[in-house]
Amino acid sequence: MEHARVVIDRAFVDKYYVNNDRDKELYKELENKDDVLVIFPDVVRLAKDLCKAMHDCVAVVRDNPVYRWVLEDKTTFYDYWIDTQSG
């Protein structure tokens, strides 16, 4: 396969895998194609970006009492169980 007609890369994923609104277009794009090139992401960068996003999310909840108040009825904070079990 010298030149793929369809390239599945980050832009392709961003375009089609946001929600189900583009499913028909996606099926038309890939149906019966044998000249598809899939470019896998940089796993190290992906892991770093995921860790950063998780740390940022924790910081938002940790540093914002309004977020914690909203989440109290929907979640159990791990530290809550550690504090109550210790004594």
Residue frames as a rotation matrix with the C-alpha (Angstrom) as fourth column:
MET 1
0.588 0.809 0.000 0.00
0.809 -0.588 0.000 0.00
0.000 0.000 -1.000 0.00
GLU 2
-0.441 -0.806 0.394 1.86
0.812 -0.545 -0.207 3.07
0.381 0.229 0.896 -1.24
HIS 3
-0.902 0.199 0.382 -0.73
-0.270 -0.953 -0.140 5.77
0.336 -0.229 0.914 -0.56
ALA 4
-0.657 0.708 -0.259 -3.60
0.724 0.496 -0.480 5.20
-0.212 -0.503 -0.838 1.82
ARG 5
-0.389 0.623 0.679 -6.85
0.328 -0.595 0.734 6.88
0.861 0.508 0.028 0.90
VAL 6
0.749 0.610 0.260 -7.89
-0.079 -0.308 0.948 6.93
0.658 -0.731 -0.182 4.55
VAL 7
-0.459 -0.880 -0.120 -5.51
0.156 0.054 -0.986 7.87
0.875 -0.471 0.112 7.36
ILE 8
0.732 0.634 -0.247 -6.66
0.326 -0.008 0.945 7.29
0.598 -0.773 -0.212 10.92
ASP 9
-0.514 -0.858 -0.015 -4.68
0.522 -0.299 -0.799 9.72
0.681 -0.418 0.601 13.02
ARG 10
-0.740 0.197 -0.643 -5.45
0.565 -0.338 -0.753 12.14
-0.366 -0.920 0.139 15.84
ALA 11
-0.805 0.448 -0.389 -7.40
-0.542 -0.822 0.174 14.48
-0.242 0.351 0.905 13.55
PHE 12
-0.526 0.605 -0.597 -9.52
-0.254 0.559 0.790 11.56
0.811 0.567 -0.141 12.28
VAL 13
-0.520 0.289 -0.804 -10.27
0.769 0.567 -0.295 10.42
0.370 -0.772 -0.517 15.83
ASP 14
-0.824 0.185 -0.536 -11.15
0.196 -0.794 -0.575 13.96
-0.532 -0.578 0.618 16.91
LYS 15
-0.753 0.533 -0.385 -13.49
-0.643 -0.473 0.602 14.31
0.139 0.701 0.699 13.93
TYR 16
-0.247 0.684 -0.687 -15.40
-0.381 0.583 0.717 11.03
0.891 0.439 0.116 14.22
TYR 17
-0.243 0.102 -0.965 -15.20
0.617 0.784 -0.073 9.83
0.749 -0.613 -0.253 17.80
VAL 18
-0.884 0.012 0.468 -16.65
-0.293 -0.795 -0.532 12.82
0.365 -0.607 0.706 19.63
ASN 19
-0.354 0.833 0.426 -20.19
-0.543 0.188 -0.818 11.44
-0.762 -0.521 0.386 19.71
ASN 20
-0.369 0.257 0.893 -22.55
0.488 0.871 -0.049 9.36
-0.791 0.418 -0.447 17.57
ASP 21
0.412 0.624 -0.663 -23.63
-0.178 -0.659 -0.731 12.20
-0.894 0.419 -0.161 15.29
ARG 22
0.112 -0.470 -0.875 -21.07
-0.964 -0.266 0.019 11.29
-0.242 0.842 -0.483 12.63
ASP 23
-0.140 -0.178 0.974 -21.48
-0.235 0.962 0.141 7.49
-0.962 -0.209 -0.176 12.66
LYS 24
0.752 0.481 0.450 -23.00
0.299 0.359 -0.884 7.30
-0.587 0.800 0.126 9.17
GLU 25
0.816 -0.516 -0.259 -20.22
-0.559 -0.594 -0.579 9.47
0.145 0.617 -0.773 7.77
LEU 26
-0.066 -0.861 0.505 -17.62
-0.878 0.290 0.380 7.34
-0.473 -0.418 -0.775 9.57
TYR 27
0.182 0.195 0.964 -19.06
0.096 0.972 -0.214 4.09
-0.979 0.131 0.158 8.20
LYS 28
0.976 0.199 0.086 -19.05
0.113 -0.128 -0.985 5.56
-0.185 0.972 -0.147 4.68
GLU 29
0.527 -0.845 -0.091 -15.43
-0.850 -0.521 -0.079 6.63
0.019 0.119 -0.993 5.16
LEU 30
-0.357 -0.768 0.532 -14.24
-0.822 0.529 0.211 3.16
-0.443 -0.362 -0.820 6.22
GLU 31
0.467 0.663 0.584 -16.68
-0.344 0.745 -0.571 0.70
-0.814 0.066 0.577 4.64
ASN 32
0.861 -0.087 0.501 -14.98
0.406 0.712 -0.573 -1.82
-0.307 0.697 0.648 2.32
LYS 33
0.744 -0.666 -0.063 -11.68
-0.624 -0.656 -0.424 0.05
0.241 0.355 -0.903 2.37
ASP 34
0.839 -0.535 -0.101 -8.45
0.544 0.812 0.212 -1.90
-0.031 -0.233 0.972 2.13
ASP 35
-0.055 -0.864 0.501 -6.17
0.676 -0.401 -0.618 1.12
0.735 0.305 0.606 1.89
VAL 36
0.865 0.373 0.334 -6.38
-0.040 -0.613 0.789 2.47
0.500 -0.696 -0.515 5.44
LEU 37
-0.254 -0.961 -0.108 -3.34
0.302 0.027 -0.953 3.66
0.919 -0.275 0.284 7.37
VAL 38
0.859 0.476 -0.190 -3.58
0.298 -0.162 0.941 3.73
0.417 -0.864 -0.281 11.19
ILE 39
-0.176 -0.902 0.395 -1.11
-0.010 -0.400 -0.917 5.96
0.984 -0.165 0.062 12.98
PHE 40
0.407 0.273 -0.872 -0.78
0.790 0.374 0.486 5.02
0.459 -0.886 -0.063 16.64
PRO 41
0.855 -0.056 0.515 -0.23
-0.217 -0.941 0.258 7.81
0.470 -0.333 -0.817 19.15
ASP 42
-0.291 -0.955 0.056 3.00
-0.245 0.018 -0.969 8.39
0.925 -0.296 -0.239 21.02
VAL 43
0.379 0.518 -0.767 2.30
0.498 0.585 0.640 6.25
0.780 -0.625 -0.036 24.10
VAL 44
-0.449 -0.613 -0.649 4.76
0.887 -0.217 -0.408 8.13
0.109 -0.759 0.642 26.33
ARG 45
-0.939 0.147 0.311 3.18
-0.116 -0.986 0.118 11.49
0.324 0.075 0.943 25.46
LEU 46
-0.048 0.988 -0.148 -0.29
-0.154 0.139 0.978 10.01
0.987 0.069 0.145 25.91
ALA 47
0.197 0.061 -0.979 0.58
0.830 0.520 0.200 8.71
0.521 -0.852 0.052 29.39
LYS 48
-0.782 -0.538 -0.313 2.16
0.623 -0.677 -0.392 12.03
-0.001 -0.501 0.865 30.41
ASP 49
-0.741 0.565 0.362 -0.86
-0.315 -0.769 0.556 13.99
0.592 0.298 0.749 29.16
LEU 50
0.203 0.837 -0.508 -3.24
0.183 0.477 0.860 11.64
0.962 -0.267 -0.056 30.99
CYS 51
-0.113 -0.326 -0.938 -1.30
0.968 0.179 -0.179 11.97
0.226 -0.928 0.296 34.25
LYS 52
-0.968 -0.242 0.067 -1.25
0.229 -0.960 -0.164 15.76
0.104 -0.144 0.984 33.94
ALA 53
-0.377 0.905 0.196 -5.00
-0.334 -0.331 0.883 15.85
0.864 0.267 0.427 33.32
MET 54
0.294 0.468 -0.833 -5.62
0.568 0.616 0.546 13.63
0.769 -0.633 -0.085 36.36
HIS 55
-0.499 -0.558 -0.663 -3.41
0.867 -0.314 -0.388 15.80
0.008 -0.768 0.640 38.58
ASP 56
-0.926 0.190 0.326 -5.18
-0.106 -0.960 0.259 18.94
0.362 0.205 0.909 37.32
CYS 57
-0.004 0.985 -0.170 -8.58
-0.072 0.169 0.983 17.39
0.997 0.016 0.070 38.07
VAL 58
0.141 -0.020 -0.990 -7.53
0.898 0.424 0.120 16.42
0.417 -0.905 0.078 41.59
ALA 59
-0.825 -0.519 -0.222 -6.21
0.564 -0.756 -0.330 19.95
0.004 -0.398 0.917 42.18
VAL 60
-0.604 0.680 0.416 -9.51
-0.264 -0.662 0.701 21.49
0.752 0.314 0.579 41.09
VAL 61
0.403 0.784 -0.472 -11.47
0.217 0.419 0.881 19.34
0.889 -0.458 -0.002 43.54
ARG 62
-0.038 -0.515 -0.856 -8.89
0.967 0.196 -0.161 19.72
0.251 -0.834 0.491 46.31
ASP 63
-0.854 -0.490 -0.173 -8.62
0.516 -0.838 -0.176 23.50
-0.059 -0.239 0.969 46.00
ASN 64
-0.718 0.650 0.248 -12.26
-0.399 -0.677 0.618 24.38
0.570 0.345 0.746 45.35
PRO 65
-0.896 0.370 0.246 -14.73
-0.102 0.367 -0.925 23.89
-0.432 -0.854 -0.291 48.22
VAL 66
-0.042 0.918 -0.395 -17.68
-0.876 -0.223 -0.427 24.40
-0.480 0.328 0.814 45.86
TYR 67
-0.120 -0.075 -0.990 -16.62
-0.737 0.675 0.039 21.38
0.665 0.734 -0.136 43.78
ARG 68
-0.938 -0.263 -0.225 -16.22
-0.047 0.742 -0.668 19.29
0.343 -0.616 -0.709 46.94
TRP 69
-0.622 0.770 0.141 -19.64
-0.433 -0.189 -0.881 20.39
-0.652 -0.609 0.451 48.18
VAL 70
0.142 0.671 -0.728 -21.29
-0.989 0.065 -0.134 19.43
-0.042 0.739 0.673 44.87
LEU 71
-0.217 -0.338 -0.916 -19.50
-0.540 0.823 -0.176 16.06
0.813 0.456 -0.361 44.84
GLU 72
-0.758 -0.152 0.634 -20.28
-0.649 0.272 -0.711 15.13
-0.064 -0.950 -0.305 48.45
ASP 73
0.118 0.916 0.384 -23.68
-0.716 0.346 -0.606 13.64
-0.688 -0.203 0.697 47.57
LYS 74
0.793 0.229 -0.565 -22.32
-0.604 0.422 -0.676 11.75
0.083 0.877 0.473 44.57
THR 75
0.249 -0.811 -0.529 -18.96
-0.165 0.503 -0.848 10.36
0.954 0.299 -0.008 45.72
THR 76
0.975 -0.147 -0.167 -17.01
0.197 0.215 0.957 9.02
-0.105 -0.966 0.238 48.66
PHE 77
0.529 -0.844 0.091 -13.61
-0.679 -0.484 -0.552 10.56
0.510 0.230 -0.829 49.24
TYR 78
0.343 -0.472 -0.812 -10.93
0.283 0.876 -0.390 7.96
0.896 -0.096 0.434 50.02
ASP 79
-0.693 -0.667 0.275 -9.40
-0.028 -0.357 -0.934 10.09
0.721 -0.654 0.228 52.78
TYR 80
0.021 0.786 0.617 -12.80
-0.888 -0.270 0.373 10.14
0.460 -0.556 0.692 54.51
TRP 81
0.827 0.327 -0.457 -12.63
-0.162 0.917 0.363 6.39
0.538 -0.227 0.812 55.04
ILE 82
-0.089 -0.928 -0.362 -9.01
0.476 0.279 -0.834 6.52
0.875 -0.247 0.416 56.21
ASP 83
-0.644 -0.151 0.750 -9.81
-0.421 -0.749 -0.512 9.25
0.639 -0.645 0.419 58.76
THR 84
0.288 0.854 0.433 -12.90
-0.887 0.067 0.457 7.49
0.362 -0.516 0.777 60.14
GLN 85
0.745 -0.023 -0.667 -11.19
0.062 0.997 0.035 4.09
0.664 -0.068 0.744 60.42
SER 86
-0.221 -0.972 -0.079 -8.17
0.229 0.027 -0.973 5.39
0.948 -0.233 0.217 62.30
GLY 87
-0.835 -0.510 -0.205 -9.87
0.273 -0.060 -0.960 6.40
0.478 -0.858 0.189 65.32
